[in-house]
Amino acid sequence: MGSFKNSVFILVLYLLEGALSDSLIQLNNNGYEGIVIAIDPNVPEDETLIQHIKDMVTDASPYLFEATEKRFYFKNVAILIPENWKTKPEYVKPKLETYKNADVLVAEPNPTGNDGPYTEQMGGCGEKGDRIYLTPDFLAGKKLLQYGPQGRAFVHEWAHLRWGVFNEYNNDQKFYLSNKRRKPVVCSEGFTGDTVIQKCQGGSCVTQPCKLDRKTGLYEEGCEFIPHKGEKASIMYSQSIDTVVEFCTDKNHNREAPNEQNKKCNHRSTWEVIQDSEDFKTTTPMTTQPPSPTFSLLQIGQRIVCLVLDKSGSMTIGNRLNRLNQAGKLFLLQTVEQGSWVGMVTFDSAAYVQSELVQINSATERDTLTKSLPTIASGGTSICSGLRSAFTVIKKKYPTDGAEIVLLTDGEDNTISACFDEVKQSGAIIHTVALGPSAAQELEEMSKMTGGLQTYASDQVQNNGLVDAFAALSSANKAVSQRSIQLESRGLTLQNSQWMNGTVTVDSTVGKDTLFLITWTTDLPQILLWDPSGNKQDGFVVDKKTKMAYLQIPDIAKVGIWKYSLQASSQTLTLTVTSRASSTTLPPVTVTSKMNKDTGKFPSPVVVYVKIHQGTKPILRSKVTALIESVDGKTVTLELLDNGAGADATKDDGIYSRYFTAYDTNGRYSVKVWALGGVNTASQKVSPQRNGAMYIPGWIENGEVKWNPPKPEINKDQGKQVCFSRTSSGGSFVATDVPKAPIPDLFPPCKITDLKAKIEGDNLINLTWTAPGDDYDHGRADKYIIRISTNILELRDKFNESLQVNTTDLIPNEANSEEVFVFKPETITFTNGTDLFIAIQAVDEVSLKSEISNIAQVSLFIPPEIPPEKPSPSLPCPDISINSTIPGIHILKIMWKWLGELQISLG
């Protein structure tokens, strides 16, 4: 227990630095501690899976150690076992470990057959990834031929996760032209291999040398590069090759290869990026061999949660106490899961136990708990008293390790830090809800040190922030089928018998335990609700004292569009709709959101991320909107995009992103997200997960190419898209150093990350990219600077000295629009085989410049002329019988050599 308590103290120091991360990983004396590998509850029980995880990490540790020049190894790992698996004496209860903060998730593939390991990376180069995904079949070694040994693949994924590096292969473009040579996309540059293609017909397959495409100078479609063994680097290219034991360095990095590492990391090697990490800067190589990893087996148990609710005098302001009752009833009636244990403590200058822990087995317990919510507000604020009382309530039945506390307060309390040590030692997870502009500033520290959710709700009732905060408190450790999912959250202030009209989509993945909740501020409004068949719904339970009404739809709610109309005068109404998964076997569409940091220090922007998935399958073409509200009540609406530009790291991965720069004051900002599916109907294909170990097309064995089956198609068309609506609380962040109005323009345009170039007729170069804005990805830039060079490093390192293209007629479009620009190099001799590198910089109206874009490359290839055929005298056919001793492949090689003389030299 002592080592865990010490790790908590280390964790607290790290979290208070301001990095927003759910992970519990710590680097201690070269060893990674606190790694959480979670087995998804939907994975069928299989005890051997636990051993496979242990074997993978144990094999990976020495490989990582040698690959990082004896700097890092895996020290200890917690394996999170589902609640529905059989219990065993060696399984202990988790502390701060949850599915929410798991670094690795073991889950069934979705779609089936997609067993490749991959890492979710929301950020850019050098930024930590979010999670590694593995499948049971991968861990069991059933995909060994496709991805290589599991331990080696895990190190590849770890580099994505921990150091923010990217793949050095490219499935979409496997070859490129450079200096009149065809080259494979590999790293290091020293790799040799065979360029071959497998052609099948009638159940019979043959391996042939690849033909040339006369139009491009590259190889025909389907051509593969099968590397020979021998090179030591790089792990981010193909760790499955026996001899590969290193990352590419600045000495052997292939800077011209069109891969994600070069594109996102400014053509730096993976080792250079790793060297820039905090991990590297704070360690020195070890002089002894590291110990083997140790493992703890943790099994999810019953949820234990205690509400700690402020009832001090300030809760009378702005009807806060009644709003607390409305939000608290939603949590107790709907959000908290069946079987959970729930207690309640209220506090002012002292604490009062309103309910000991009660297990929720039916509606009776839920109703009883709602009657314990506070109805009178008075007195001062003593947050520590409330927390200590909650610890006592929990300890009467269970240890506090892993228990949850929901702490809501609206008041200042300069004594809150007095119980920080007790909070750390408790092992409890503290979720904080800051209500109003004066809530204690230390609340966020409480959440960060325990891995809890931090939210903020203003006094603007129409934004429904307090209800959203409590709706977000579903368990992080329950199966997704058990969690409450928020479908809608709206609010409006009405005058003169106005109507609040709208629709809510109940899709096929949800519908169980669907609840419609309406709140008001003065008088009961008229409430009308119709199901998708047009049937009017009656039976709302009206609570005039709390000023709310709710309707629980029995069984499974009808799939389709539900319509509502609410009428009132001179008051504010809100509508909230929640539901659960319709089936334990069909994953529901889920929307989760987060920021890249918990403190936005002006003028550094905050990035808002929203992930929309069904299981592990990304949902594309959704309309995603974020509402960001400052402590002053001002709101900003952002449309989030999955376009691979600006703040969005990867196009079509189901993660929607946008920069926030519209600071108006210091203090807390809340984030709320709406997502609608089915609004964009254009057919589109899903891109495979890009940040993962390479699928091995084949290998050479005794001089012969052995082929794997083609990689399973996972870019299935998403033309038939689920129509859905979701709302999610994105938590909160704190802004600092915001100057008083007028706020100066200190935000440059964002970096262009998707510049592409191709050659058109008459040696014209066509450039395309996504427009940045005046302030990162908002507004319109003032102008572009485009420069070119025949040397990639000179363009990168001496951009301002490189040749500038005339862009007088190039007027920037609005941010996130497509830009197209065509030019002809005038001062560079552009002849056959010339390689040209291009980069762009955007400039705003106050001359602030973006970072240099990714570097695009074109190579001029002029197909050789084919001489006209000349009649030739008839010659006798060569006597090559079918039993010739010359193998067919040798004949093809002779023909290939002859054809090659008509082409530019081979790569």
Long-range contacts (C-beta under 8 A, 24 or more apart in sequence): 4-95, 4-427, 5-424, 5-425, 7-33, 7-34, 8-96, 8-424, 8-425, 8-427, 8-449, 9-424, 11-96, 11-449, 12-424, 12-448, 12-449, 15-448, 15-449, 16-445, 16-448, 16-449, 18-597, 18-598, 18-599, 19-597, 19-598, 20-594, 20-595, 20-596, 20-597, 20-598, 20-733, 21-128, 22-100, 22-101, 22-451, 23-101, 23-103, 23-128, 24-96, 24-97, 24-101, 24-451, 25-103, 25-162, 27-72, 27-279, 27-282, 27-283, 28-75, 30-71, 30-72, 30-73, 30-283, 30-286, 30-290, 31-72, 31-73, 31-74, 31-75, 31-76, 31-290, 32-72, 32-73, 32-74, 32-75, 32-162, 33-75, 33-76, 34-76, 34-78, 35-74, 35-76, 35-77, 35-78, 35-103, 35-104, 36-77, 36-78, 36-80, 36-97, 36-98, 36-101, 36-102, 36-103, 36-104, 37-77, 37-78, 37-79, 37-80, 37-102, 37-103, 37-104, 37-105, 37-106, 38-79, 38-80, 38-97, 38-99, 38-102, 38-104, 38-105, 38-106, 39-79, 39-80, 39-81, 39-82, 39-85, 39-106, 40-82, 40-105, 40-106, 40-107, 40-108, 41-82, 41-83, 41-84, 41-300, 41-478, 41-479, 41-480, 42-107, 42-108, 42-479, 42-584, 42-587, 43-82, 43-106, 43-107, 43-108, 43-136, 45-82, 45-84, 45-85, 45-86, 46-136, 48-140, 49-106, 49-136, 49-139, 49-140, 50-79, 50-81, 50-297, 52-136, 52-139, 52-140, 52-141, 52-150, 53-77, 53-79, 53-106, 53-139, 53-295, 54-79, 54-293, 54-295, 55-150, 55-151, 56-139, 56-150, 56-151, 56-154, 57-151, 57-154, 57-293, 57-295, 58-151, 58-292, 58-293, 59-149, 59-150, 59-151, 59-152, 60-150, 60-151, 60-152, 60-154, 60-155, 60-158, 61-151, 61-290, 61-292, 61-293, 62-289, 62-290, 63-151, 63-152, 63-155, 63-245, 64-155, 64-158, 65-286, 65-289, 65-290, 66-245, 67-155, 67-235, 67-245, 67-246, 67-247, 68-247, 68-274, 69-285, 70-285, 70-286, 70-287, 71-279, 71-280, 71-283, 71-284, 71-285, 71-286, 72-279, 72-283, 73-290, 73-293, 74-293, 75-290, 75-291, 75-293, 75-294, 76-293, 76-294, 76-295, 76-296, 77-293, 77-294, 77-295, 77-296, 78-295, 78-296, 78-298, 79-295, 79-296, 79-297, 79-298, 80-298, 80-299, 80-300, 81-297, 81-298, 81-299, 81-300, 82-299, 82-300, 82-479, 83-299, 83-300, 83-301, 83-477, 83-478, 83-479, 84-479, 85-299, 87-299, 88-297, 88-299, 90-297, 91-297, 91-298, 91-299, 92-296, 92-297, 92-298, 92-299, 93-298, 93-299, 93-301, 93-399, 93-401, 93-402, 94-298, 94-299, 94-300, 94-301, 94-401, 94-402, 94-477, 95-401, 95-402, 95-427, 96-402, 96-427, 96-429, 96-450, 96-451, 97-298, 97-402, 98-429, 98-451, 98-476, 98-477, 99-476, 99-477, 100-451, 100-476, 101-451, 101-476, 102-131, 103-131, 103-132, 103-161, 104-131, 104-132, 104-133, 104-134, 105-131, 105-132, 105-133, 105-134, 106-134, 106-135, 106-136, 106-139, 107-133, 107-134, 107-135, 107-615, 107-616, 108-135, 108-136, 108-615, 109-135, 109-137, 109-616, 110-587, 110-614, 110-615, 110-616, 110-617, 111-617, 111-714, 111-716, 113-712, 113-714, 114-688, 114-689, 114-712, 114-714, 115-142, 115-143, 115-146, 116-143, 116-146, 116-147, 116-688, 116-689, 116-692, 116-693, 116-695, 116-711, 117-147, 117-153, 117-154, 117-156, 117-157, 117-692, 117-693, 118-157, 118-689, 118-690, 118-691, 118-692, 118-693, 119-157, 119-160, 119-161, 119-691, 119-692, 120-611, 120-653, 120-655, 120-691, 121-160, 121-161, 121-164, 121-166, 121-649, 121-650, 121-691, 122-596, 122-609, 122-611, 122-649, 122-655, 122-657, 123-164, 123-596, 123-607, 123-649, 124-164, 124-264, 124-649, 124-753, 125-164, 125-165, 125-166, 125-264, 125-265, 125-266, 125-268, 125-273, 126-163, 126-164, 126-265, 126-273, 126-276, 126-277, 127-164, 127-596, 128-161, 128-162, 128-163, 128-164, 129-160, 129-161, 129-162, 129-164, 129-691, 130-161, 131-161, 132-157, 132-158, 132-160, 132-161, 133-616, 133-689, 145-696, 145-708, 146-695, 146-696, 146-708, 146-711, 147-240, 147-693, 147-694, 147-695, 147-696, 148-238, 148-239, 148-240, 148-241, 148-693, 148-696, 149-240, 152-235, 152-239, 152-240, 153-239, 153-240, 153-693, 155-235, 155-239, 156-235, 156-236, 156-239, 156-692, 156-693, 157-692, 157-693, 159-235, 159-236, 159-247, 159-270, 159-274, 160-691, 160-692, 162-277, 162-279, 163-270, 163-273, 163-274, 163-277, 163-279, 164-273, 164-277, 165-236, 165-247, 165-261, 165-265, 165-270, 165-273, 165-274, 166-236, 166-259, 166-260, 166-261, 166-263, 166-264, 166-265, 166-691, 167-236, 167-237, 167-259, 167-260, 167-261, 167-690, 167-691, 167-692, 167-694, 168-234, 168-236, 168-237, 168-248, 168-254, 168-257, 168-259, 168-260, 168-261, 168-270, 169-237, 169-238, 169-259, 169-694, 170-257, 170-258, 170-259, 170-260, 171-688, 171-690, 171-694, 171-695, 173-258, 174-223, 174-224, 174-225, 175-218, 175-219, 175-223, 175-225, 175-907, 176-218, 176-256, 176-257, 176-258, 176-857, 176-859, 177-217, 177-218, 177-835, 177-859, 177-861, 178-256, 178-835, 178-859, 179-833, 179-835, 180-832, 180-833, 180-904, 180-905, 181-904, 181-905, 181-906, 181-907, 182-217, 182-218, 182-219, 182-906, 182-907, 183-256, 183-257, 183-907, 184-225, 184-227, 184-907, 185-225, 185-254, 185-257, 185-258, 185-259, 186-225, 186-227, 186-237, 186-238, 186-254, 186-257, 187-233, 187-234, 187-236, 187-237, 187-248, 187-252, 187-253, 187-254, 187-257, 187-259, 187-261, 187-269, 187-270, 188-231, 188-232, 188-233, 188-234, 188-237, 188-248, 188-252, 188-253, 188-254, 189-252, 189-253, 189-254, 190-230, 190-231, 190-252, 191-227, 191-228, 191-231, 191-237, 192-227, 192-228, 192-230, 193-225, 193-226, 193-227, 193-228, 193-700, 194-225, 194-226, 194-228, 194-700, 194-705, 195-219, 195-223, 195-224, 195-225, 195-226, 195-907, 196-223, 196-224, 196-226, 196-698, 196-705, 197-222, 197-223, 197-224, 198-222, 198-224, 198-698, 198-705, 198-707, 205-707, 206-888, 207-704, 207-705, 207-707, 207-889, 208-889, 208-892, 209-892, 209-893, 209-896, 211-899, 212-899, 212-900, 212-903, 214-863, 214-903, 215-863, 216-861, 217-859, 217-861, 217-863, 217-903, 217-904, 224-697, 224-698, 226-697, 226-698, 226-699, 226-700, 226-705, 228-700, 234-269, 234-270, 235-270, 236-261, 236-270, 237-694, 238-694, 238-696, 239-693, 240-693, 240-694, 240-696, 246-271, 247-271, 247-274, 255-792, 255-793, 256-792, 256-835, 256-857, 258-857, 260-690, 260-691, 262-855, 263-753, 263-854, 264-649, 264-753, 264-854, 266-796, 266-852, 266-854, 267-792, 267-793, 267-796, 267-855, 300-477, 300-478, 301-402, 302-339, 302-340, 302-341, 302-359, 303-336, 303-337, 303-339, 303-340, 303-341, 303-404, 303-475, 303-477, 303-478, 304-340, 304-341, 304-357, 304-394, 304-397, 304-398, 304-402, 304-403, 304-404, 305-336, 305-340, 305-341, 305-342, 305-343, 305-403, 305-404, 305-405, 305-406, 305-473, 306-342, 306-343, 306-344, 306-345, 306-357, 306-390, 306-393, 306-394, 306-403, 306-404, 306-405, 306-406, 307-331, 307-342, 307-343, 307-344, 307-345, 307-405, 307-406, 307-408, 308-345, 308-346, 308-347, 308-386, 308-387, 308-389, 308-390, 308-405, 308-406, 308-407, 308-408, 309-344, 309-345, 309-346, 309-347, 309-373, 309-374, 309-386, 309-408, 310-346, 310-347, 310-348, 310-381, 310-383, 310-386, 310-408, 310-409, 310-410, 310-411, 310-435, 311-346, 311-347, 311-348, 311-374, 311-376, 311-377, 311-378, 311-379, 312-347, 312-348, 312-349, 312-377, 312-378, 312-379, 312-380, 312-381, 312-409, 312-410, 312-411, 313-348, 313-377, 313-378, 313-379, 313-380, 314-377, 314-381, 314-410, 314-411, 314-436, 314-438, 315-374, 315-377, 315-410, 316-377, 317-410, 317-436, 317-459, 318-436, 318-459, 318-461, 319-461, 319-521, 320-377, 320-410, 320-435, 320-436, 320-459, 321-374, 321-375, 321-376, 321-377, 322-546, 322-547, 323-461, 323-466, 323-467, 323-519, 324-373, 324-374, 324-408, 324-435, 324-466, 325-373, 325-374, 325-375, 325-546, 326-466, 326-467, 326-517, 326-519, 326-546, 326-547, 326-548, 327-466, 327-467, 327-469, 327-470, 327-471, 328-370, 328-373, 328-470, 329-370, 329-373, 329-543, 329-546, 329-548, 330-467, 330-470, 330-471, 330-515, 330-517, 330-576, 330-578, 331-406, 331-470, 331-471, 331-473, 332-366, 332-369, 332-370, 333-366, 333-367, 333-370, 333-515, 333-550, 334-484, 334-513, 334-515, 334-517, 334-578, 335-470, 335-471, 335-473, 335-474, 335-484, 335-578, 336-360, 336-473, 336-474, 336-475, 337-474, 337-475, 337-478, 337-482, 337-483, 337-484, 338-482, 340-475, 341-397, 341-398, 342-369, 343-390, 343-393, 343-394, 344-369, 344-372, 344-373, 345-386, 345-389, 345-390, 345-393, 346-374, 346-386, 347-381, 347-382, 347-383, 347-385, 347-386, 347-389, 348-377, 348-378, 348-379, 348-380, 348-381, 348-382, 349-379, 349-380, 349-381, 349-382, 349-385, 350-379, 350-382, 350-385, 351-382, 351-385, 351-386, 351-388, 351-389, 352-389, 353-389, 353-392, 353-393, 356-393, 356-396, 357-393, 357-394, 357-396, 357-397, 357-398, 380-411, 381-409, 381-411, 381-412, 381-413, 381-440, 382-413, 382-415, 383-407, 383-409, 383-413, 383-415, 383-416, 383-419, 383-440, 384-413, 384-415, 384-416, 384-418, 384-419, 384-422, 387-419, 387-422, 387-423, 387-430, 388-419, 388-422, 391-422, 391-426, 391-428, 394-428, 399-427, 400-426, 400-427, 400-428, 401-426, 401-427, 401-428, 402-427, 402-428, 402-429, 403-427, 403-428, 403-429, 404-428, 404-429, 404-430, 404-431, 404-452, 405-429, 405-430, 405-431, 405-452, 406-431, 406-433, 406-470, 406-473, 407-431, 407-432, 407-433, 407-443, 407-446, 408-432, 408-433, 408-435, 409-433, 409-434, 409-435, 409-439, 409-440, 409-443, 410-434, 410-435, 410-436, 410-438, 410-439, 411-438, 411-439, 411-440, 412-438, 412-439, 412-440, 412-441, 413-440, 413-442, 416-440, 416-442, 416-443, 416-446, 417-442, 420-445, 420-446, 420-449, 423-449, 423-450, 424-449, 424-450, 431-455, 431-473, 433-457, 433-466, 433-469, 433-470, 434-668, 434-732, 435-466, 437-631, 437-632, 437-667, 437-668, 439-668, 444-598, 444-732, 444-734, 448-598, 453-731, 454-598, 454-731, 454-732, 455-670, 455-729, 455-731, 455-732, 456-631, 456-668, 456-669, 456-670, 456-732, 457-670, 458-629, 458-631, 458-633, 458-670, 459-633, 460-629, 460-633, 461-491, 461-521, 461-572, 461-574, 462-491, 462-492, 462-493, 462-572, 462-574, 463-491, 463-627, 463-629, 463-635, 463-670, 463-672, 464-489, 464-490, 464-491, 464-574, 464-576, 465-629, 465-670, 465-672, 465-729, 467-517, 467-519, 467-574, 467-576, 468-576, 468-672, 468-727, 468-729, 469-729, 471-576, 471-578, 471-729, 472-728, 472-729, 472-731, 479-584, 480-581, 480-587, 480-588, 480-590, 481-580, 481-581, 481-583, 481-584, 481-587, 481-588, 482-580, 482-581, 483-580, 483-581, 484-513, 484-578, 484-579, 484-580, 485-510, 485-578, 485-579, 485-580, 485-581, 485-588, 485-590, 485-726, 486-576, 486-577, 486-578, 486-726, 486-727, 486-728, 486-729, 487-514, 487-577, 487-578, 487-579, 487-725, 487-726, 487-727, 488-575, 488-576, 488-577, 488-725, 488-727, 489-574, 489-575, 489-576, 489-577, 489-672, 489-727, 490-574, 490-575, 491-572, 491-573, 491-574, 491-575, 492-572, 492-573, 493-571, 493-572, 494-525, 494-566, 494-567, 494-568, 494-569, 494-570, 494-571, 494-572, 494-573, 495-569, 495-570, 496-569, 496-570, 497-567, 497-568, 497-569, 498-567, 498-568, 498-569, 499-565, 499-566, 499-567, 500-564, 500-565, 500-566, 500-567, 500-568, 500-573, 500-575, 501-563, 501-564, 501-565, 501-566, 502-563, 502-564, 502-575, 503-561, 503-562, 503-563, 503-564, 504-561, 504-562, 504-564, 504-577, 504-725, 505-560, 505-561, 505-562, 505-676, 505-678, 505-723, 505-724, 505-725, 506-532, 506-557, 506-558, 506-559, 506-560, 506-562, 506-579, 507-559, 507-589, 507-677, 507-722, 507-723, 507-724, 508-559, 508-582, 508-586, 508-722, 509-581, 509-582, 509-583, 509-586, 509-587, 509-588, 509-589, 509-614, 509-722, 509-724, 510-557, 510-579, 510-580, 510-581, 510-582, 510-588, 510-589, 510-724, 511-553, 511-556, 511-557, 511-558, 511-559, 511-579, 511-580, 511-582, 512-555, 512-556, 512-557, 512-579, 512-580, 512-581, 512-582, 513-552, 513-578, 513-579, 513-580, 514-552, 514-553, 514-557, 514-577, 514-578, 514-579, 514-580, 515-550, 515-551, 515-552, 515-553, 515-576, 515-577, 515-578, 515-579, 516-540, 516-550, 516-551, 516-553, 516-564, 516-575, 516-576, 516-577, 517-548, 517-549, 517-550, 517-575, 517-576, 517-577, 517-578, 518-548, 518-549, 518-550, 518-566, 518-573, 518-574, 518-575, 518-576, 519-547, 519-548, 519-573, 519-574, 519-576, 520-547, 520-548, 520-568, 520-571, 520-572, 520-573, 521-547, 521-571, 521-572, 521-573, 522-547, 522-570, 522-571, 523-568, 523-571, 524-549, 525-566, 525-567, 525-568, 525-571, 525-573, 526-565, 526-566, 526-567, 526-568, 527-564, 527-566, 528-564, 528-565, 528-566, 529-562, 529-563, 529-564, 530-562, 530-563, 530-564, 531-557, 531-558, 531-560, 531-562, 532-558, 532-559, 532-560, 532-561, 532-562, 533-558, 533-560, 556-582, 587-614, 587-615, 587-617, 588-614, 589-613, 589-614, 589-619, 589-677, 589-722, 589-724, 589-726, 590-614, 590-726, 591-673, 591-675, 591-726, 591-727, 591-728, 592-728, 593-626, 593-671, 593-673, 593-728, 593-729, 593-730, 593-731, 594-730, 594-731, 595-671, 595-730, 595-731, 595-733, 597-733, 598-733, 598-734, 599-733, 599-734, 599-735, 599-736, 600-660, 600-663, 600-669, 600-733, 600-734, 600-735, 600-736, 601-735, 601-736, 601-737, 602-663, 602-735, 602-736, 602-737, 602-738, 602-739, 602-746, 603-661, 603-746, 603-747, 605-647, 605-659, 605-660, 605-661, 605-747, 605-776, 606-659, 606-660, 606-733, 607-647, 607-657, 607-658, 607-659, 607-660, 608-638, 608-640, 608-647, 608-657, 608-658, 608-660, 608-671, 608-673, 608-730, 609-655, 609-656, 609-657, 610-640, 610-655, 610-656, 610-657, 610-673, 610-675, 610-728, 610-730, 611-654, 611-655, 611-656, 612-654, 612-655, 612-656, 612-675, 612-677, 612-726, 613-654, 614-722, 617-654, 617-686, 618-652, 618-653, 618-654, 618-655, 618-686, 619-654, 619-677, 619-721, 619-722, 620-652, 620-654, 620-684, 620-686, 620-718, 620-721, 621-677, 621-679, 621-680, 621-682, 621-684, 621-718, 621-721, 622-656, 622-675, 622-676, 622-677, 622-679, 622-680, 623-675, 623-676, 623-679, 623-680, 624-656, 624-673, 624-674, 624-675, 624-676, 625-673, 625-674, 625-675, 626-658, 626-660, 626-671, 626-672, 626-673, 626-730, 627-671, 627-672, 627-673, 627-674, 628-660, 628-662, 628-669, 628-670, 628-671, 628-672, 629-669, 629-670, 629-672, 630-663, 630-664, 630-665, 630-667, 630-668, 630-669, 630-735, 631-665, 631-666, 631-667, 631-668, 631-669, 632-664, 632-665, 632-667, 634-664, 634-665, 636-660, 636-662, 640-673, 641-816, 643-770, 643-816, 644-753, 644-754, 644-770, 645-752, 645-753, 645-754, 645-769, 645-770, 645-772, 645-777, 645-816, 646-750, 646-753, 646-770, 646-772, 646-773, 646-776, 646-777, 646-815, 646-816, 647-750, 647-776, 647-777, 650-687, 650-690, 650-691, 651-687, 651-754, 652-684, 652-686, 652-687, 653-687, 653-689, 653-690, 658-777, 659-750, 659-775, 659-776, 659-777, 659-778, 661-747, 661-775, 661-776, 661-778, 662-778, 663-735, 663-738, 663-743, 664-738, 664-741, 664-743, 665-735, 665-738, 666-735, 666-736, 666-737, 666-738, 667-734, 667-735, 668-732, 668-733, 668-734, 668-735, 669-732, 669-733, 669-734, 669-735, 670-729, 670-730, 670-731, 670-732, 671-729, 671-730, 671-731, 671-732, 671-733, 672-727, 672-728, 672-729, 672-730, 673-726, 673-727, 673-728, 673-729, 673-730, 674-725, 674-726, 674-727, 675-724, 675-725, 675-726, 675-727, 675-728, 676-724, 676-725, 676-726, 677-721, 677-722, 677-723, 677-724, 677-725, 678-721, 678-722, 678-723, 678-724, 680-721, 681-721, 683-717, 683-718, 683-719, 684-717, 684-718, 684-719, 685-715, 685-716, 685-717, 685-718, 686-714, 686-715, 686-716, 686-717, 686-718, 687-715, 688-714, 688-715, 745-774, 745-775, 745-844, 745-845, 745-846, 745-848, 746-848, 747-774, 747-775, 747-776, 747-844, 747-848, 748-775, 748-776, 748-842, 748-844, 748-848, 748-849, 748-850, 749-773, 749-774, 749-775, 749-776, 749-781, 749-842, 749-843, 749-844, 749-848, 749-849, 749-850, 750-776, 750-777, 750-842, 750-850, 751-850, 751-851, 751-852, 751-853, 752-840, 752-842, 752-850, 752-853, 752-854, 753-853, 753-854, 754-854, 755-838, 755-839, 755-840, 755-853, 755-854, 755-855, 755-856, 756-856, 757-838, 757-856, 757-857, 757-858, 758-858, 759-858, 759-860, 760-822, 762-824, 763-824, 763-825, 763-830, 763-860, 764-822, 764-823, 764-824, 765-822, 765-823, 765-824, 765-825, 765-836, 765-838, 765-858, 766-820, 766-821, 766-822, 767-819, 767-820, 767-821, 767-822, 767-823, 767-838, 767-840, 767-856, 768-818, 768-819, 768-820, 769-818, 769-819, 769-840, 769-853, 770-816, 770-817, 770-818, 770-819, 771-812, 771-813, 771-814, 771-815, 771-816, 771-817, 771-818, 771-819, 772-815, 772-842, 772-850, 773-814, 773-815, 773-816, 774-815, 774-844, 774-845, 775-844, 777-815, 777-816, 778-815, 779-814, 779-815, 779-844, 780-812, 780-813, 780-814, 780-815, 781-812, 781-815, 781-842, 781-843, 781-844, 781-850, 782-812, 782-843, 782-844, 782-845, 783-807, 783-810, 783-812, 783-842, 783-843, 784-810, 784-812, 784-821, 784-840, 784-841, 784-842, 784-843, 785-840, 785-841, 785-842, 785-843, 785-849, 786-810, 786-821, 786-823, 786-838, 786-839, 786-840, 787-838, 787-839, 787-841, 788-825, 788-828, 788-836, 788-837, 788-838, 789-836, 789-837, 790-828, 790-834, 790-835, 790-836, 790-837, 791-837, 792-837, 792-855, 792-857, 795-837, 795-838, 795-839, 795-855, 796-839, 796-852, 796-855, 799-839, 799-841, 799-852, 803-827, 803-828, 812-842, 830-860, 831-860, 832-860, 832-861, 832-862, 832-904, 833-859, 833-860, 833-861, 833-904, 834-859, 834-860, 835-859, 836-860, 861-904, 864-902, 864-903, 864-904, 866-902
